[in-house]
C-alpha cells in the first residue's frame, strides 16, 4: 500500500486567491523547514491549456520548411500570476492520435480552439495541482506535428530534444503550426523530467543520450535502448517486419503522403539479413550513455517479450559505468506499466522521485534501496544495490548425462558432445516441460535439486561451440527454474494483469479529463517450470555481431548469446537448467534450413551472475534437499502473447 492515500475526491479551492496564499505558504522560502512533498494546492479545473509548435531545425518531410512539433501543455494558472517558474514533466509519444496511451488506450482530445481537453494517463491530473506543468509532445510525423517518423532516429529524438531546448530558451516556438507569432516558455524554470512506456520511454532514453541541458531525470518504462536489439538478436530476426512497418503504423495521414523517402530508407538500411548498418548505429543509445546528465528511474517487466529485458540490462550497465544516479523496479509482468501492476506504490514513489529531482526536495528517496523486485505476484522485495554487491559472473558448464539430450550443469568442464535437430514448431516452454526427456529438438543440462536458494541477478551470456549440418542455423539458449510455482501469466492477454470495472482516482478531474482509471489485479497461473532468461543468435554471426556469413557444414563455430537481464531466485528444492536449442517458434524466425547441430561440451559454458558467486552455487548443489518430482506440464504459460511477433501493437 502507498504511504499516503492517493485515490482522492477533488475539492477545488474556494478561490484562486486562496490557492495562491496557500501555495506561497508552502514554498521553501516561506516555510520554516524545507518541504518534503508537493501538495495539491492549485486548481486543475482552472489550469492553463495551450498548444505550441516548436521548430526542430529539421526538414524530414522535404517540403522546404523546418518541421514543427506540436506541444500540448497543461499547467497551473496560479504560479504564473505569482511570477513563479515551475518544472515540467514531459511524455513525448507517437501514439497520441493513432493508438492511444495506457491500459485504456486514451487519446488526446481537443476543443474547438485546438487546445487539449483530455490528456492521456494520470500525469496531468495528479501533478499539475502539485505545481508541475505537464507537456505531451507529438513526435514528428504524428498527430498535429510536421515531419516524418524515423523510428528512434534523429527526427524522433530531435522532436523531444527541441522541446527541452524551447523550455530552456534555446529554440523557437510558435502559437500555430504555420504562423509567425512566437511563443516563449517564460513560465518554466526549464527543469524537465521525461517519462513514458515503450516507444515513449525509448525517446526519453535517446534524448538523455544527447546530454541536453535542462533534462534532469528520465523514467523509461519497458523502453528500448538499442533499436537493433529490438528487431534482431545477433542476426536472428525477432519480428516479421522492420521499422518501416512501425513508422507506417503511427504516421499521420499528412505524413504518409510526404514521407515515402523516409519509409524507403527504413527498408533499405534495415535489411532482413540482420546485418548492422549505419541506421542501427544512429539508433543505439547505449554507446552514448557517457553523455547522460539526467538521473534514471527505470522500470521493466522481467517477462517482457515485446521490449526484451536485454534493453534495460545493457542500458543499466552502461549508466552504472558512467556514475549516473539510478533507481529500478523489476516486475514479473510482460509489457505492462507500473500504474497497472502496483498502482498506489507507483504513484507515491513517482511523486517523491519527481519532487526530489525536479523540485529539489530532500525527501530521502535517494537514500532508499536502489531496486524493488517482484519475487512472486504482488510480493515485492528491495535490494540496496542492483545487482547486489556480492554478485559475480560464474561459469557454469554442461556435461553429458546418462541419456541423450539430458545432461548435467556444474562448475567442471564437460566432455563429449550432444546433438539436436532444429524443430521450428517447438518453443522454450516445450523444451522446459520435457527437460527430463530425451527429445531430439533440444539439449538440456540440469543441476541436482538445490539445498539452498540460488539468486541470479543481472545479465547472463552463453558461449556455445556447435557444428551445423547446413549453411544456415539459428540458436536459442534459456535458463529455466525447474519446479512448481505460481507466477503472473505473462503469456496471456494483459501480460500478467486483469482489468476490472471498478475505478480509482489519482488527482483532479474535469468534465473532459477524468483522473479515474480502471482497477487491475494480478493474473496468475500455476507452472511446472519457469524460463526466466533467454537469448538467440544466427550462427552466421559467429565472427562479428551483426554481420552474417554462410556456414560450412561440418565445421565447428563458436558464438556467444546475450541472455536477458533478470533477477530470479531458484528456490531450495528446485533445479536450475540450461537449455540449448534451435528456433523458438514464438520468438524468432527459423533459418532457411533445419540443421542438426552438435554441441562441443568442452567449449560451451554459461556465464551467470550469481549472488555469492561460485561459492553460493557450490553450497546450493550440496546437501540433501527435499525430493523434487520430474517436471510436469501444468496449466501454465504455453504460448506467449507475442506469438504474431508484429511490433507496435502493445508498445
SULDA-V399113 format. One record per residue. RES is the residue in one small letter. PHI is phi in whole degrees, 0 to 359 (* if undefined). BURIAL is 1 if it has 9 or more other ideal C-beta (glycine too) atoms within 8 Angstrom, else 0. Layout:
{{RES	PHI	BURIAL} {RES	PHI	BURIAL}}
//
This chain:
{{x	*	0} {x	290	1} {x	292	0} {x	224	0} {x	295	0} {x	246	1} {x	270	0} {x	243	1} {x	261	0} {x	283	1} {x	239	0} {x	302	0} {x	293	1} {x	302	0} {x	212	0} {x	298	1} {x	296	0} {x	299	1} {x	298	1} {x	297	1} {x	297	0} {x	293	1} {x	299	1} {x	298	1} {x	297	0} {x	267	1} {x	288	1} {x	304	0} {x	292	0} {x	262	0} {x	270	1} {x	287	0} {x	229	0} {x	299	0} {x	292	1} {x	252	0} {x	203	1} {x	284	1} {x	242	0} {x	281	1} {x	257	1} {x	251	1} {x	282	1} {x	281	1} {x	298	0} {x	262	0} {x	297	1} {x	282	1} {x	240	1} {x	214	0} {x	233	1} {x	228	1} {x	248	1} {x	259	1} {x	286	1} {x	274	1} {x	80	0} {x	245	1} {x	231	1} {x	293	1} {x	269	1} {x	66	0} {x	266	0} {x	84	0} {x	234	0} {x	296	0} {x	289	1} {x	243	1} {x	255	1} {x	280	1} {x	235	1} {x	264	1} {x	237	1} {x	235	1} {x	215	1} {x	293	1} {x	284	1} {x	296	1} {x	300	1} {x	297	1} {x	295	0} {x	272	1} {x	77	0} {x	264	0} {x	262	0} {x	236	1} {x	277	1} {x	233	1} {x	251	1} {x	236	1} {x	235	1} {x	264	1} {x	217	1} {x	269	1} {x	256	1} {x	294	1} {x	241	1} {x	282	1} {x	222	0} {x	92	1} {x	238	1} {x	82	1} {x	297	1} {x	253	0} {x	51	0} {x	286	1} {x	244	1} {x	293	1} {x	234	0} {x	226	0} {x	271	0} {x	296	0} {x	273	0} {x	87	0} {x	270	1} {x	294	1} {x	256	1} {x	254	1} {x	257	1} {x	301	1} {x	73	1} {x	262	1} {x	300	1} {x	290	1} {x	301	1} {x	273	1} {x	269	1} {x	300	1} {x	298	1} {x	263	1} {x	95	1} {x	250	1} {x	265	1} {x	248	1} {x	234	1} {x	252	1} {x	258	1} {x	277	1} {x	303	1} {x	309	1} {x	87	1} {x	237	1} {x	48	1} {x	255	0} {x	260	1} {x	283	1} {x	90	1} {x	228	1} {x	280	1} {x	245	1} {x	55	1} {x	85	1} {x	272	1} {x	301	0} {x	294	1} {x	304	1} {x	291	1} {x	294	1} {x	307	1} {x	273	1} {x	299	1} {x	298	1} {x	292	1} {x	296	1} {x	299	1} {x	296	1} {x	298	1} {x	252	1} {x	77	0} {x	250	0} {x	221	1} {x	267	0} {x	235	1} {x	228	1} {x	279	1} {x	213	0} {x	289	1} {x	237	0} {x	282	0} {x	248	0} {x	287	0} {x	274	0} {x	229	0} {x	246	0} {x	268	1} {x	285	0} {x	271	1} {x	243	1} {x	272	0} {x	86	1} {x	289	1} {x	235	1} {x	241	1} {x	257	1} {x	217	1} {x	163	1} {x	258	1} {x	64	1} {x	301	1} {x	301	1} {x	294	1} {x	297	1} {x	298	1} {x	300	1} {x	301	1} {x	296	1} {x	292	1} {x	301	1} {x	289	1} {x	277	1} {x	75	1} {x	302	1} {x	284	0} {x	105	1} {x	278	1} {x	264	1} {x	204	1} {x	229	1} {x	233	1} {x	278	1} {x	247	1} {x	50	1} {x	254	1} {x	278	1} {x	247	1} {x	208	1} {x	292	1} {x	302	1} {x	287	1} {x	283	1} {x	262	1} {x	220	1} {x	236	1} {x	47	1} {x	92	1} {x	281	1} {x	288	1} {x	265	1} {x	224	1} {x	276	0} {x	216	0} {x	250	1} {x	295	1} {x	298	1} {x	296	1} {x	292	1} {x	298	1} {x	296	1} {x	296	1} {x	250	1} {x	305	1} {x	287	1} {x	304	0} {x	295	0} {x	293	1} {x	298	1} {x	277	0} {x	246	1} {x	250	1} {x	299	0} {x	294	0} {x	294	1} {x	300	1} {x	294	1} {x	297	1} {x	294	1} {x	283	1} {x	292	0} {x	260	1} {x	232	1} {x	297	0} {x	288	0} {x	291	0} {x	84	1} {x	287	1} {x	284	0} {x	228	1} {x	299	0} {x	302	1} {x	287	1} {x	299	1} {x	298	0} {x	257	1} {x	257	1} {x	276	1} {x	298	1} {x	297	0} {x	254	1} {x	300	1} {x	293	0} {x	271	0} {x	293	1} {x	259	0} {x	279	1} {x	286	1} {x	226	1} {x	248	1} {x	258	1} {x	228	1} {x	206	1} {x	276	1} {x	288	1} {x	246	1} {x	285	1} {x	257	1} {x	262	1} {x	262	1} {x	293	1} {x	285	1} {x	304	1} {x	298	1} {x	288	1} {x	297	1} {x	288	1} {x	292	1} {x	300	1} {x	295	1} {x	293	1} {x	295	1} {x	298	1} {x	297	0} {x	256	1} {x	69	0} {x	284	1} {x	297	0} {x	219	1} {x	213	1} {x	214	1} {x	240	1} {x	235	1} {x	253	1} {x	275	1} {x	281	1} {x	275	1} {x	272	1} {x	228	1} {x	282	1} {x	298	1} {x	299	1} {x	251	1} {x	235	1} {x	201	1} {x	301	1} {x	299	1} {x	295	1} {x	294	1} {x	299	1} {x	298	1} {x	290	1} {x	297	1} {x	303	1} {x	292	1} {x	296	1} {x	294	1} {x	302	1} {x	288	1} {x	279	1} {x	255	1} {x	259	1} {x	78	0} {x	285	1} {x	273	0} {x	256	1} {x	87	0} {x	295	1} {x	286	0} {x	253	0} {x	275	0} {x	307	0} {x	293	1} {x	235	1} {x	246	1} {x	230	1} {x	277	1} {x	275	0} {x	223	1} {x	309	1} {x	65	0} {x	242	0} {x	246	1} {x	233	0} {x	244	1} {x	224	1} {x	304	0} {x	235	0} {x	222	1} {x	299	1} {x	301	1} {x	302	0} {x	268	0} {x	284	1} {x	222	1} {x	294	0} {x	243	1} {x	276	1} {x	252	1} {x	240	1} {x	276	1} {x	214	1} {x	292	1} {x	248	1} {x	270	0} {x	223	0} {x	300	0} {x	79	1} {x	230	1} {x	246	1} {x	248	1} {x	227	1} {x	201	1} {x	266	1} {x	272	0} {x	296	0} {x	279	1} {x	225	0} {x	81	0} {x	223	0} {x	226	1} {x	238	1} {x	211	1} {x	247	1} {x	303	1} {x	240	1} {x	296	1} {x	260	0} {x	251	1} {x	215	1} {x	300	1} {x	291	1} {x	294	1} {x	299	1} {x	292	1} {x	294	1} {x	245	1} {x	299	1} {x	272	0} {x	256	0} {x	278	0} {x	251	0} {x	284	0} {x	265	1} {x	202	1} {x	239	1} {x	245	1} {x	226	1} {x	229	1} {x	282	1} {x	287	0} {x	304	1} {x	284	1} {x	267	1} {x	219	1} {x	300	1} {x	228	1} {x	256	1} {x	257	1} {x	219	1} {x	128	1} {x	251	1} {x	257	1} {x	228	1} {x	230	1} {x	259	1} {x	235	1} {x	246	1} {x	227	1} {x	244	1} {x	269	1} {x	260	0} {x	227	1} {x	274	0} {x	225	1} {x	199	1} {x	246	1} {x	234	1} {x	233	1} {x	220	1} {x	223	1} {x	254	1} {x	228	1} {x	261	1} {x	264	1} {x	161	1} {x	290	0} {x	200	1} {x	247	0} {x	232	1} {x	294	1} {x	276	1} {x	291	1} {x	275	1} {x	269	1} {x	304	0} {x	98	1} {x	54	1} {x	115	1} {x	228	1} {x	239	0} {x	267	1} {x	261	0} {x	261	0} {x	293	0} {x	231	0} {x	236	1} {x	246	1} {x	228	1} {x	118	1} {x	260	1} {x	238	1} {x	235	1} {x	299	0} {x	257	0} {x	215	1} {x	275	0} {x	266	1} {x	254	0} {x	232	1} {x	297	1} {x	286	1} {x	237	1} {x	217	0} {x	296	1} {x	257	1} {x	245	1} {x	210	1} {x	268	1} {x	231	1} {x	265	1} {x	202	1} {x	227	1} {x	280	1} {x	244	1} {x	204	1} {x	208	1} {x	201	1} {x	215	1} {x	196	1} {x	270	1} {x	301	1} {x	296	1} {x	268	1} {x	299	0} {x	276	0} {x	204	0} {x	299	0} {x	73	1} {x	215	1} {x	275	1} {x	225	0} {x	295	0} {x	265	1} {x	260	0} {x	306	1} {x	89	0} {x	258	0} {x	277	0} {x	230	1} {x	244	1} {x	215	1} {x	250	1} {x	264	1} {x	272	1} {x	266	1} {x	294	1} {x	293	1} {x	199	1} {x	217	1} {x	221	1} {x	255	0} {x	276	1} {x	282	1} {x	309	1} {x	94	1} {x	273	1} {x	240	1} {x	260	1} {x	233	1} {x	249	1} {x	240	1} {x	244	1} {x	208	1} {x	261	1} {x	288	1} {x	262	1} {x	301	1} {x	269	1} {x	232	1} {x	220	1} {x	280	0} {x	283	1} {x	286	1} {x	287	0} {x	223	0} {x	244	1} {x	280	1} {x	265	1} {x	239	1} {x	251	1} {x	266	1} {x	276	1} {x	291	1} {x	288	0} {x	238	0} {x	230	1} {x	199	1} {x	251	1} {x	255	1} {x	243	1} {x	284	1} {x	259	1} {x	289	1} {x	96	1} {x	65	1} {x	298	1} {x	296	0} {x	294	1} {x	296	1} {x	299	1} {x	296	1} {x	291	1} {x	266	1} {x	262	0} {x	88	0} {x	231	0} {x	288	1} {x	298	0} {x	297	0} {x	240	1} {x	291	0} {x	301	0} {x	298	1} {x	240	0} {x	281	0} {x	256	1} {x	279	0} {x	255	1} {x	289	1} {x	252	0} {x	233	0} {x	303	1} {x	297	1} {x	270	1} {x	304	0} {x	287	0} {x	51	1} {x	248	1} {x	290	1} {x	105	1} {x	294	0} {x	241	0} {x	291	1}}
//
